[in-house]
Structure formats: structure tokens, C-alpha cells
Amino acid sequence: MKDLLRILIAPLVWLATFSAIYGLLGLICGHGIGGTVLGLSLPRVLLITAYALAILLQVALLAVLYHPRLASRSGFVRFVSRITGWVGLVATGYALFPATVSSVCL
């Protein structure tokens, strides 16, 4: 069971962060959240912060997957979990980037 979790954790974290950031975007647009922080709009600061946290979470998860004490004994599971870790990191960077840099609400 732990091996299955090692393989699926990065895509599941990507799914959760994807849902959370686009949900945050919906809340920002639906409730008309505005204001400024340090010269930047509050919605942009919230989205960039959420994006940075999602990237950091995936990087930390990838570091855990490469840690020798926490790695699986099976070479196959180690290889696949690390590959899915990289896929989760790239998917997080690629899929969430438009939400943070495009116009917040249309």
C-alpha cells in the first residue's frame, strides 16, 4: 500500500493544488476581492502565493521521494515514483501558471 501511495502522491497533490488554485480564482472573481498589497493587486498576490506554495510542495515531495531512508526497497517503485514526482512538478508549473499571470477576472 505504501508503494502505491509513493507512486500516486505527486499527481494527487497536483490535483489538489489545481483544484485549490482555480477554486481560489473563482472565489476572488465571485466575491469581487480587491485591494493592493505592496503596490500589487491583492488577487494577484494571493494567486502568486498559492502558486509558489504549490510549486514548493511538489519540490518538497520530490525531495522526499529521493531521500534514501524514505524510498521504496523496490527499484521499479523507486523509479516510477520519482518519475511521477517529476510529472507532478512539471504539471503544477505548467497548468497553474496561466491562473497566476493572466487577467484575474474577465
Backbone hydrogen bonds, N-H to C=O, Kabsch-Sander energy under -0.5 kcal/mol:
donor,donor_aa,acceptor,acceptor_aa,energy
5,L,1,M,-2.0
6,R,2,K,-2.5
7,I,3,D,-1.9
8,L,4,L,-2.1
9,I,5,L,-1.9
12,L,8,L,-2.1
13,V,9,I,-2.5
14,W,10,A,-2.4
15,L,11,P,-2.4
16,A,12,L,-2.2
17,T,13,V,-2.7
18,F,14,W,-2.8
19,S,15,L,-2.3
20,A,16,A,-2.4
21,I,17,T,-2.7
22,Y,18,F,-2.2
23,G,19,S,-1.9
24,L,20,A,-2.5
25,L,21,I,-2.3
26,G,22,Y,-1.9
27,L,23,G,-2.3
28,I,24,L,-2.7
29,C,25,L,-2.4
30,G,26,G,-2.9
31,H,27,L,-2.2
32,G,28,I,-0.6
33,I,28,I,-1.6
37,V,40,L,-3.4
40,L,37,V,-2.1
42,L,35,G,-2.5
45,V,41,S,-2.2
46,L,42,L,-2.6
47,L,43,P,-2.4
48,I,44,R,-2.7
49,T,45,V,-2.3
50,A,46,L,-2.3
51,Y,47,L,-2.4
52,A,48,I,-2.6
53,L,49,T,-2.4
54,A,50,A,-2.1
55,I,51,Y,-2.3
56,L,52,A,-2.6
57,L,53,L,-2.3
58,Q,54,A,-1.9
59,V,55,I,-2.4
60,A,56,L,-2.6
61,L,57,L,-2.3
62,L,58,Q,-2.3
63,A,59,V,-2.3
64,V,60,A,-2.1
65,L,61,L,-2.1
66,Y,62,L,-1.3
67,H,63,A,-0.8
67,H,64,V,-0.7
70,L,67,H,-0.6
71,A,67,H,-1.1
78,R,74,S,-2.3
79,F,75,G,-2.4
80,V,76,F,-2.8
81,S,77,V,-2.8
82,R,78,R,-1.9
83,I,79,F,-2.2
84,T,80,V,-2.7
85,G,81,S,-1.6
86,W,82,R,-2.2
87,V,83,I,-2.4
88,G,84,T,-2.4
89,L,85,G,-2.0
90,V,86,W,-2.7
91,A,87,V,-2.8
92,T,88,G,-2.1
93,G,89,L,-2.3
94,Y,90,V,-2.7
95,A,91,A,-2.8
96,L,92,T,-1.6
97,F,93,G,-0.7
100,T,96,L,-1.0
100,T,97,F,-0.9
101,V,97,F,-1.6
102,S,98,P,-2.0
